Amino acid sequence: MSETQAAPDLGRLDFFGDQVQATLTREVEHSTATLWAFLTDPAKLPLWLAPGDIELKVGGRARLDFVDSGIVIDSIVSQLKPGEVLEYSWSGPGETLRPVCWSLEPTGAGARLTLTLDMPASEDVARSCAGWEAHLEMLAAALEGVPIKFPFERFKATREAYKARLP
Protein backbone atom coordinates (compact mmCIF):
# COMPACT_ATOMS: atom_id res chain seq x y z
CA MET A 1 0.00 0.00 0.00
CA SER A 2 1.25 3.45 -0.83
CA GLU A 3 0.94 6.67 1.09
CA THR A 4 1.59 9.61 -1.18
CA GLN A 5 2.73 13.05 -0.09
CA ALA A 6 3.37 15.78 -2.61
CA ALA A 7 4.32 19.44 -2.58
CA PRO A 8 4.29 21.75 -5.59
CA ASP A 9 7.97 22.65 -5.28
CA LEU A 10 9.33 19.25 -4.26
CA GLY A 11 9.23 15.73 -5.58
CA ARG A 12 6.54 13.23 -4.73
CA LEU A 13 7.22 10.60 -2.07
CA ASP A 14 5.49 7.23 -2.18
CA PHE A 15 5.90 4.80 0.72
CA PHE A 16 5.76 1.06 0.14
CA GLY A 17 6.43 -0.71 3.43
CA ASP A 18 10.14 -0.33 4.10
CA GLN A 19 10.81 1.30 0.70
CA VAL A 20 10.42 4.89 -0.49
CA GLN A 21 10.12 6.05 -4.07
CA ALA A 22 10.78 9.71 -4.81
CA THR A 23 9.72 11.19 -8.14
CA LEU A 24 11.21 14.54 -9.17
CA THR A 25 9.94 16.09 -12.40
CA ARG A 26 11.19 19.09 -14.33
CA GLU A 27 9.91 20.78 -17.47
CA VAL A 28 12.80 22.19 -19.50
CA GLU A 29 13.03 24.24 -22.67
CA HIS A 30 15.57 21.88 -24.22
CA SER A 31 15.12 18.84 -26.43
CA THR A 32 15.27 15.28 -25.17
CA ALA A 33 18.45 14.89 -27.28
CA THR A 34 20.12 17.73 -25.38
CA LEU A 35 19.00 16.30 -22.02
CA TRP A 36 20.18 12.82 -23.01
CA ALA A 37 23.62 14.23 -23.80
CA PHE A 38 23.83 15.83 -20.34
CA LEU A 39 22.78 12.55 -18.70
CA THR A 40 25.24 10.37 -20.60
CA ASP A 41 28.15 12.30 -22.15
CA PRO A 42 31.33 11.98 -20.02
CA ALA A 43 32.27 15.56 -21.01
CA LYS A 44 28.95 16.95 -19.71
CA LEU A 45 28.49 14.87 -16.52
CA PRO A 46 31.04 16.92 -14.49
CA LEU A 47 29.12 20.14 -15.30
CA TRP A 48 26.23 19.08 -13.06
CA LEU A 49 26.82 15.69 -11.43
CA ALA A 50 30.34 14.24 -11.23
CA PRO A 51 33.14 13.04 -13.48
CA GLY A 52 32.34 9.61 -14.78
CA ASP A 53 31.32 7.32 -17.55
CA ILE A 54 28.13 5.44 -18.27
CA GLU A 55 28.40 2.53 -20.67
CA LEU A 56 25.19 2.77 -22.69
CA LYS A 57 24.02 -0.84 -22.68
CA VAL A 58 22.10 -2.94 -20.19
CA GLY A 59 24.76 -4.48 -17.97
CA GLY A 60 27.20 -1.67 -18.83
CA ARG A 61 29.18 0.06 -16.13
CA ALA A 62 27.94 3.30 -14.56
CA ARG A 63 30.76 4.94 -12.62
CA LEU A 64 30.69 8.43 -11.08
CA ASP A 65 33.43 9.85 -8.86
CA PHE A 66 32.37 12.61 -6.49
CA VAL A 67 35.93 13.75 -5.86
CA ASP A 68 35.11 16.41 -3.23
CA SER A 69 33.13 14.02 -1.02
CA GLY A 70 35.11 10.85 -1.65
CA ILE A 71 31.97 9.02 -2.81
CA VAL A 72 32.30 6.73 -5.81
CA ILE A 73 29.28 5.20 -7.49
CA ASP A 74 30.21 1.99 -9.27
CA SER A 75 27.11 0.33 -10.63
CA ILE A 76 25.62 -1.21 -13.74
CA VAL A 77 23.02 0.04 -16.19
CA SER A 78 19.84 -1.90 -15.44
CA GLN A 79 17.50 -0.25 -17.95
CA LEU A 80 18.18 1.58 -21.20
CA LYS A 81 16.06 2.95 -24.00
CA PRO A 82 18.40 5.37 -25.82
CA GLY A 83 17.18 8.95 -25.69
CA GLU A 84 14.32 8.05 -23.34
CA VAL A 85 15.21 5.94 -20.27
CA LEU A 86 18.40 5.34 -18.30
CA GLU A 87 18.56 3.46 -15.00
CA TYR A 88 21.45 2.47 -12.76
CA SER A 89 21.88 2.07 -9.02
CA TRP A 90 23.09 4.90 -6.85
CA SER A 91 25.39 2.55 -4.96
CA GLY A 92 28.65 0.69 -5.08
CA PRO A 93 29.46 -3.01 -5.20
CA GLY A 94 27.97 -4.91 -2.27
CA GLU A 95 25.76 -1.99 -1.18
CA THR A 96 21.97 -1.91 -1.11
CA LEU A 97 20.56 -1.17 -4.57
CA ARG A 98 19.16 2.34 -4.87
CA PRO A 99 17.88 2.59 -8.45
CA VAL A 100 17.97 5.97 -10.15
CA CYS A 101 15.83 6.10 -13.29
CA TRP A 102 15.90 9.03 -15.71
CA SER A 103 12.95 9.29 -18.14
CA LEU A 104 12.68 11.85 -20.92
CA GLU A 105 9.54 12.81 -22.77
CA PRO A 106 9.19 15.48 -25.47
CA THR A 107 6.74 18.31 -24.79
CA GLY A 108 5.59 21.19 -26.94
CA ALA A 109 8.17 23.59 -25.49
CA GLY A 110 10.99 21.15 -24.85
CA ALA A 111 11.02 18.10 -22.62
CA ARG A 112 9.86 16.62 -19.35
CA LEU A 113 12.60 15.07 -17.23
CA THR A 114 11.46 12.62 -14.57
CA LEU A 115 13.89 11.27 -12.02
CA THR A 116 12.69 8.32 -9.96
CA LEU A 117 14.69 7.25 -6.91
CA ASP A 118 14.07 4.06 -4.94
CA MET A 119 15.64 3.62 -1.52
CA PRO A 120 15.12 1.93 1.84
CA ALA A 121 12.91 4.00 4.16
CA SER A 122 15.48 3.41 6.92
CA GLU A 123 18.02 5.60 5.10
CA ASP A 124 18.20 9.40 5.18
CA VAL A 125 15.51 9.92 2.55
CA ALA A 126 15.47 13.69 3.04
CA ARG A 127 19.22 13.89 2.40
CA SER A 128 18.97 11.79 -0.77
CA CYS A 129 16.09 13.81 -2.18
CA ALA A 130 17.75 17.12 -1.28
CA GLY A 131 20.97 16.01 -2.97
CA TRP A 132 19.11 15.22 -6.17
CA GLU A 133 17.18 18.51 -5.97
CA ALA A 134 20.55 20.30 -5.80
CA HIS A 135 21.95 18.33 -8.74
CA LEU A 136 18.82 19.08 -10.79
CA GLU A 137 19.42 22.78 -10.11
CA MET A 138 23.00 22.28 -11.31
CA LEU A 139 21.67 20.52 -14.43
CA ALA A 140 19.31 23.42 -15.18
CA ALA A 141 22.22 25.88 -14.93
CA ALA A 142 24.50 23.69 -17.06
CA LEU A 143 21.81 23.40 -19.73
CA GLU A 144 21.80 27.21 -19.94
CA GLY A 145 25.60 27.29 -20.30
CA VAL A 146 26.29 28.66 -16.81
CA PRO A 147 27.37 25.69 -14.66
CA ILE A 148 27.24 26.29 -10.90
CA LYS A 149 28.87 24.65 -7.90
CA PHE A 150 26.79 22.41 -5.62
CA PRO A 151 24.09 24.72 -4.15
CA PHE A 152 24.39 23.97 -0.42
CA GLU A 153 21.67 26.45 0.55
CA ARG A 154 19.20 24.72 -1.78
CA PHE A 155 20.32 21.36 -0.38
CA LYS A 156 19.81 22.46 3.24
CA ALA A 157 16.41 24.04 2.57
CA THR A 158 15.03 21.10 0.62
CA ARG A 159 16.42 18.60 3.13
CA GLU A 160 14.43 20.30 5.88
CA ALA A 161 11.32 20.43 3.67
CA TYR A 162 11.59 16.73 2.89
CA LYS A 163 12.22 15.88 6.56
CA ALA A 164 8.94 17.62 7.43
CA ARG A 165 7.10 15.35 4.98
CA LEU A 166 8.44 12.05 6.32
CA PRO A 167 6.35 9.91 8.66
N, C-alpha and C positions, 0 to 999 in steps of 0.2 A: 504494500500500500504506500502511496506517495502523499506526502504533505508538501504543498507548494507554497513558497513565499516569494513574492516578486516586489521589486521597487523600480520605478521608472528610470532611475539613473544607475542601477546596478544590475548584475546578472540575476537570473532566476536560479533558485536553489530547490532541488527536489530531493526528498529524503526517502530512501528505500532501505529500511532496517538499519544495518550498520554501514551503509554506503550513502554517499552524497553525490549528486550530479549537479554541477553548475553549468549554466548555459549563458554565455556572454555574446551578445549580437551587436554588430555595428553596421551602419549603412555608410558606404564610402562613395565618393565621386571618382572612382577609378575602376577600370575594367577588372574582370576576374583574372585576365592574363597578367596584369600588373600585380595584383595581389598574390597570385600564384608564384610569381618571381620573387617577391619579398618573403614568402613562406619557405621557399626551396633553394634559392640561389645562394651558394656559399659567400659570394661577394656582398649580398644584401643582408644576410642574417645578422652580422655584427652591428648594423645600423639601428636595430631595434630589439634584438634578442640576445644573441651571443655568437661568437665565432663557432663555426661548426660545419658539418656536412650531413646531408640527408640523402641516402641512396634511394632513388625513386623507383623502388620495386617492393612488393610485399616480401618481407623477410630481409630487406636491405637494412643497413645500419643507419641509425639516427644518433649522431653524436654532437653534443653542444657543450662547450667549455666556458663556464661563467668564471672567468679568470679572477675577477675582483673578490668573489665570494668563496672560491675554491670548490664550487659545485660542478660536477661533470655529469651530464646526462649521457648514458651509453645504452641505447635501446635498439629496438628493431621496428621497422615500419610494419604495422599490422593491417592497415587498410590504405588503398590507393586507387583513386580514379583521377588520372592526370587532369589538372585544371579545375577540379571540383572538390575532391576529398583527400585529406592526408591525415593519417592517425599513427601515432607512436606513443610509447609510454614515457611519462615524465619521471623516470626512475633509472637506476643503474642495475647492473647484474646482481641478482639475488635479492633485490628490494621488491616490496609490494608494487604490483602494477598500478599505475595511475594514468590511464589512457587520456591523451589529449587529442581531440579530433577537430580538425579545421574543415569547414564546409563553405564553399563559395557558390553564390547564386547570382546570376545577372539580374539587374533591376533596370528600370527605365533610365535612371540617372547615373548608374554605375554598377555597384555590386553590394550584396549583403554578405558579410563575413560572420559566420557563427562558430564560436569556439565552445566545445563541450568538454568539460573536465569531469572525470570520475575519480573519486578518492574515498578512502575509509573515513567514516564519520568521526573516528577517534583521533584523527590527525587535526592539525591546525587549519581548518577549512577557511577561516577568515584570512589567514596569511596567504594561503594558496590563491584564493580569489583576488585578493588585493594585489598580489604580485602580477597576476595576469592582467588585471585592470591597468596597472602601471605599464606593462609591456605593450598593451594595446594602444595606450597613449603615445608610447614611443613609436609604434608602427604608424600611427596617424601622422606624426611629425615627419618620419622618414619618407612616407609616401608624398609629402609636400616638398621634399627636398631640404628639410631643415631638421636633421636628426638631433635628438636631445639625449641628455644623460638620464639615468633612471630617476624618475620623479618621486623622491621619497615622501614629499608632502602628500601627493595623491595616494601613494601606498598607505601611509599612516591613516589618512582620512577614510579611505575605503575599507581598510582593515577594521576600523572601529564600527563602520556602518554594517559590515557583514557580521561582526561579532554580535551586534544588537539583534540580528535576524536569526541567530542560531538558537535551537531549543536548549 
